[in-house]
């Protein structure tokens, strides 16, 4: 069953409160990791990249007292 607009808004607000932005979501969507968005408790640091230029970098606090460093590149065809 599709989410209602109110459910989508609440989900987006929860992600924003954790520091999860569109770029992080897209990077995870196209690059399998041993964790997913629900595992992210907080984005601790981000270095924003630029398409066809510099990579994005994230330092994440995950559930279960785990941490992750994630990096990804995006060009005109999508995320690498």
OpenMM code with the backbone's topology and positions (N, CA, C; nanometers):
from openmm import Vec3, app, unit

residues = "UNK UNK UNK UNK UNK UNK UNK UNK UNK UNK UNK UNK UNK UNK UNK UNK UNK UNK UNK UNK UNK UNK UNK UNK UNK UNK UNK UNK UNK UNK UNK UNK UNK UNK UNK UNK UNK UNK UNK UNK UNK UNK UNK UNK UNK UNK UNK UNK UNK UNK UNK UNK UNK UNK UNK UNK UNK UNK UNK UNK UNK UNK UNK UNK UNK UNK UNK UNK UNK UNK UNK UNK UNK UNK UNK UNK UNK UNK UNK UNK".split()
positions = [
    Vec3(0.0840, -0.1180, 0.0000),
    Vec3(0.0000, 0.0000, 0.0000),
    Vec3(0.0887, 0.1246, 0.0000),
    Vec3(0.0650, 0.2170, -0.0902),
    Vec3(0.1458, 0.3388, -0.0978),
    Vec3(0.1321, 0.4243, 0.0283),
    Vec3(0.2363, 0.5025, 0.0528),
    Vec3(0.2332, 0.5928, 0.1672),
    Vec3(0.1443, 0.7123, 0.1359),
    Vec3(0.0792, 0.7621, 0.2390),
    Vec3(-0.0002, 0.8829, 0.2231),
    Vec3(0.0948, 1.0029, 0.2195),
    Vec3(0.0496, 1.1166, 0.1702),
    Vec3(0.1351, 1.2360, 0.1730),
    Vec3(0.1823, 1.2704, 0.3151),
    Vec3(0.0958, 1.2505, 0.4139),
    Vec3(0.1339, 1.2799, 0.5521),
    Vec3(0.2447, 1.1841, 0.5993),
    Vec3(0.2346, 1.0567, 0.5614),
    Vec3(0.3372, 0.9590, 0.5994),
    Vec3(0.4700, 0.9912, 0.5313),
    Vec3(0.4648, 1.0296, 0.4046),
    Vec3(0.5872, 1.0690, 0.3332),
    Vec3(0.6523, 1.1908, 0.3984),
    Vec3(0.5708, 1.2884, 0.4332),
    Vec3(0.6225, 1.4094, 0.4984),
    Vec3(0.6872, 1.3759, 0.6316),
    Vec3(0.6224, 1.2906, 0.7118),
    Vec3(0.6777, 1.2514, 0.8417),
    Vec3(0.8087, 1.1747, 0.8236),
    Vec3(0.8148, 1.0867, 0.7240),
    Vec3(0.9376, 1.0111, 0.6978),
    Vec3(1.0506, 1.1056, 0.6569),
    Vec3(1.0206, 1.2013, 0.5686),
    Vec3(1.1216, 1.2964, 0.5234),
    Vec3(1.1697, 1.3839, 0.6395),
    Vec3(1.0795, 1.4279, 0.7253),
    Vec3(1.1187, 1.5096, 0.8404),
    Vec3(1.2083, 1.4312, 0.9358),
    Vec3(1.1776, 1.3034, 0.9551),
    Vec3(1.2607, 1.2194, 1.0418),
    Vec3(1.4011, 1.2042, 0.9827),
    Vec3(1.4101, 1.1827, 0.8517),
    Vec3(1.5411, 1.1699, 0.7879),
    Vec3(1.6188, 1.3007, 0.7969),
    Vec3(1.5526, 1.4132, 0.7734),
    Vec3(1.6201, 1.5425, 0.7832),
    Vec3(1.6720, 1.5668, 0.9241),
    Vec3(1.5960, 1.5277, 1.0252),
    Vec3(1.6390, 1.5458, 1.1640),
    Vec3(1.7657, 1.4661, 1.1933),
    Vec3(1.7846, 1.3546, 1.1227),
    Vec3(1.9043, 1.2713, 1.1402),
    Vec3(2.0195, 1.3187, 1.0522),
    Vec3(1.9926, 1.4139, 0.9635),
    Vec3(2.0954, 1.4642, 0.8726),
    Vec3(2.1033, 1.3872, 0.7423),
    Vec3(2.0038, 1.3044, 0.7136),
    Vec3(2.0023, 1.2237, 0.5922),
    Vec3(1.9435, 1.3082, 0.4796),
    Vec3(2.0243, 1.3346, 0.3767),
    Vec3(1.9779, 1.4167, 0.2655),
    Vec3(1.9576, 1.3317, 0.1400),
    Vec3(1.9155, 1.3972, 0.0334),
    Vec3(1.8881, 1.3271, -0.0920),
    Vec3(2.0119, 1.2540, -0.1439),
    Vec3(2.1284, 1.3177, -0.1374),
    Vec3(2.2494, 1.2563, -0.1910),
    Vec3(2.2855, 1.1281, -0.1167),
    Vec3(2.2749, 1.1278, 0.0144),
    Vec3(2.3036, 1.0068, 0.0917),
    Vec3(2.2037, 0.8973, 0.0559),
    Vec3(2.0777, 0.9309, 0.0461),
    Vec3(1.9757, 0.8314, 0.0086),
    Vec3(2.0058, 0.7731, -0.1284),
    Vec3(2.0392, 0.8581, -0.2251),
    Vec3(2.0679, 0.8106, -0.3603),
    Vec3(2.1934, 0.7245, -0.3632),
    Vec3(2.2956, 0.7652, -0.2913),
    Vec3(2.4191, 0.6865, -0.2857),
    Vec3(2.3912, 0.5467, -0.2321),
    Vec3(2.3134, 0.5372, -0.1239),
    Vec3(2.2806, 0.4065, -0.0666),
    Vec3(2.1908, 0.3245, -0.1592),
    Vec3(2.1052, 0.3915, -0.2335),
    Vec3(2.0158, 0.3199, -0.3237),
    Vec3(2.0932, 0.2469, -0.4335),
    Vec3(2.2011, 0.3061, -0.4802),
    Vec3(2.2765, 0.2494, -0.5921),
    Vec3(2.4062, 0.1804, -0.5513),
    Vec3(2.4389, 0.1788, -0.4230),
    Vec3(2.5613, 0.1146, -0.3745),
    Vec3(2.5283, 0.0346, -0.2496),
    Vec3(2.5168, -0.0954, -0.2652),
    Vec3(2.4799, -0.1825, -0.1528),
    Vec3(2.5817, -0.1717, -0.0392),
    Vec3(2.5309, -0.1632, 0.0824),
    Vec3(2.6123, -0.1552, 0.2034),
    Vec3(2.5589, -0.2571, 0.3040),
    Vec3(2.6358, -0.2877, 0.4084),
    Vec3(2.5847, -0.3797, 0.5109),
    Vec3(2.4865, -0.3122, 0.6069),
    Vec3(2.4388, -0.1931, 0.5714),
    Vec3(2.3394, -0.1202, 0.6503),
    Vec3(2.2488, -0.0464, 0.5531),
    Vec3(2.1369, 0.0009, 0.6045),
    Vec3(2.0430, 0.0765, 0.5218),
    Vec3(1.9973, 0.2002, 0.5988),
    Vec3(1.9171, 0.2815, 0.5376),
    Vec3(1.8735, 0.4078, 0.5972),
    Vec3(1.8146, 0.3910, 0.7374),
    Vec3(1.7290, 0.2900, 0.7627),
    Vec3(1.6753, 0.2773, 0.8996),
    Vec3(1.7828, 0.2530, 1.0063),
    Vec3(1.9007, 0.2049, 0.9652),
    Vec3(2.0100, 0.1810, 1.0606),
    Vec3(2.0833, 0.3083, 1.0998),
    Vec3(2.0654, 0.4162, 1.0244),
    Vec3(2.1381, 0.5405, 1.0503),
    Vec3(2.0701, 0.6167, 1.1633),
    Vec3(2.1458, 0.6390, 1.2696),
    Vec3(2.0948, 0.7197, 1.3810),
    Vec3(2.1234, 0.8675, 1.3596),
    Vec3(2.2383, 0.8970, 1.2982),
    Vec3(2.2770, 1.0377, 1.2805),
    Vec3(2.3903, 1.0483, 1.1796),
    Vec3(2.3867, 1.1506, 1.0976),
    Vec3(2.5001, 1.1853, 1.0118),
    Vec3(2.5896, 1.2752, 1.0959),
    Vec3(2.7113, 1.2294, 1.1206),
    Vec3(2.8036, 1.3050, 1.2054),
    Vec3(2.8814, 1.4102, 1.1272),
    Vec3(2.9125, 1.3791, 1.0017),
    Vec3(2.9871, 1.4739, 0.9182),
    Vec3(2.9604, 1.4419, 0.7722),
    Vec3(2.9655, 1.5444, 0.6907),
    Vec3(2.9499, 1.5265, 0.5463),
    Vec3(3.0424, 1.6240, 0.4742),
    Vec3(3.1055, 1.5736, 0.3692),
    Vec3(3.1801, 1.6582, 0.2762),
    Vec3(3.1063, 1.6450, 0.1441),
    Vec3(3.0463, 1.7528, 0.1015),
    Vec3(2.9659, 1.7485, -0.0196),
    Vec3(3.0546, 1.7472, -0.1420),
    Vec3(3.0178, 1.6600, -0.2350),
    Vec3(3.0903, 1.6512, -0.3607),
    Vec3(3.0230, 1.7346, -0.4678),
    Vec3(3.0651, 1.7090, -0.5895),
    Vec3(3.0066, 1.7780, -0.7035),
    Vec3(3.0013, 1.6803, -0.8197),
    Vec3(2.8887, 1.6775, -0.8878),
    Vec3(2.8733, 1.5838, -0.9989),
    Vec3(2.9851, 1.6001, -1.1015),
    Vec3(3.0353, 1.4853, -1.1456),
    Vec3(3.1456, 1.4797, -1.2417),
    Vec3(3.2755, 1.5400, -1.1874),
    Vec3(3.2818, 1.5629, -1.0583),
    Vec3(3.4005, 1.6237, -0.9972),
    Vec3(3.4395, 1.5441, -0.8721),
    Vec3(3.4251, 1.6061, -0.7570),
    Vec3(3.4680, 1.5484, -0.6295),
    Vec3(3.3632, 1.4521, -0.5727),
    Vec3(3.4109, 1.3538, -0.4957),
    Vec3(3.3228, 1.2558, -0.4312),
    Vec3(3.2571, 1.3158, -0.3075),
    Vec3(3.1456, 1.2562, -0.2676),
    Vec3(3.0787, 1.2877, -0.1418),
    Vec3(3.1362, 1.1947, -0.0354),
    Vec3(3.1405, 1.2421, 0.0896),
    Vec3(3.1892, 1.1616, 0.2021),
    Vec3(3.0940, 1.1814, 0.3199),
    Vec3(3.0628, 1.0721, 0.3896),
    Vec3(2.9772, 1.0786, 0.5076),
    Vec3(3.0383, 0.9974, 0.6202),
    Vec3(3.0287, 1.0483, 0.7411),
    Vec3(3.0602, 0.9742, 0.8623),
    Vec3(2.9277, 0.9542, 0.9340),
    Vec3(2.8913, 0.8280, 0.9560),
    Vec3(2.7585, 0.7950, 1.0066),
    Vec3(2.7647, 0.7221, 1.1396),
    Vec3(2.6723, 0.7528, 1.2287),
    Vec3(2.6521, 0.6739, 1.3502),
    Vec3(2.5345, 0.5824, 1.3216),
    Vec3(2.5580, 0.4524, 1.3360),
    Vec3(2.4565, 0.3526, 1.3091),
    Vec3(2.4024, 0.2943, 1.4380),
    Vec3(2.2910, 0.2247, 1.4277),
    Vec3(2.2349, 0.1563, 1.5446),
    Vec3(2.3334, 0.0507, 1.5935),
    Vec3(2.3194, 0.0114, 1.7186),
    Vec3(2.4071, -0.0901, 1.7754),
    Vec3(2.5463, -0.0388, 1.8041),
    Vec3(2.5598, 0.0923, 1.8264),
    Vec3(2.6889, 0.1546, 1.8571),
    Vec3(2.7932, 0.1262, 1.7490),
    Vec3(2.7504, 0.1322, 1.6227),
    Vec3(2.8392, 0.1129, 1.5088),
    Vec3(2.8561, 0.2458, 1.4363),
    Vec3(2.9649, 0.2547, 1.3611),
    Vec3(2.9938, 0.3734, 1.2816),
    Vec3(3.0318, 0.3297, 1.1408),
    Vec3(3.0110, 0.4184, 1.0451),
    Vec3(3.0469, 0.3870, 0.9068),
    Vec3(3.0989, 0.5122, 0.8381),
    Vec3(3.1966, 0.4900, 0.7529),
    Vec3(3.2445, 0.5935, 0.6617),
    Vec3(3.1986, 0.5516, 0.5226),
    Vec3(3.1320, 0.6402, 0.4534),
    Vec3(3.0780, 0.6105, 0.3215),
    Vec3(3.1248, 0.7176, 0.2249),
    Vec3(3.1642, 0.6752, 0.1068),
    Vec3(3.2006, 0.7700, 0.0024),
    Vec3(3.1352, 0.7264, -0.1276),
    Vec3(3.1011, 0.8223, -0.2097),
    Vec3(3.0392, 0.7929, -0.3377),
    Vec3(3.0600, 0.9053, -0.4367),
    Vec3(3.0573, 0.8672, -0.5628),
    Vec3(3.0717, 0.9637, -0.6716),
    Vec3(2.9461, 0.9597, -0.7568),
    Vec3(2.9164, 1.0705, -0.8164),
    Vec3(2.7994, 1.0792, -0.9028),
    Vec3(2.8382, 1.1556, -1.0285),
    Vec3(2.8107, 1.0931, -1.1426),
    Vec3(2.8316, 1.1647, -1.2677),
    Vec3(2.6964, 1.1797, -1.3386),
    Vec3(2.6994, 1.2201, -1.4605),
    Vec3(2.5731, 1.2458, -1.5297),
    Vec3(2.4897, 1.1196, -1.5501),
    Vec3(2.5499, 0.9993, -1.5343),
    Vec3(2.4734, 0.8748, -1.5497),
    Vec3(2.4235, 0.8204, -1.4176),
    Vec3(2.4661, 0.8759, -1.3067),
    Vec3(2.4202, 0.8303, -1.1755),
    Vec3(2.5330, 0.8047, -1.0785),
    Vec3(2.4995, 0.7389, -0.9686),
    Vec3(2.5940, 0.7147, -0.8589),
    Vec3(2.6845, 0.5969, -0.8878),
    Vec3(2.8127, 0.6110, -0.8507),
    Vec3(2.9109, 0.5019, -0.8596),
    Vec3(2.9445, 0.4543, -0.7209),
] * unit.nanometer
topology = app.Topology()
chain = topology.addChain("A")
for resn in residues:
    res = topology.addResidue(resn, chain)
    for name in ("N", "CA", "C"):
        topology.addAtom(name, app.Element.getBySymbol(name[0]), res)
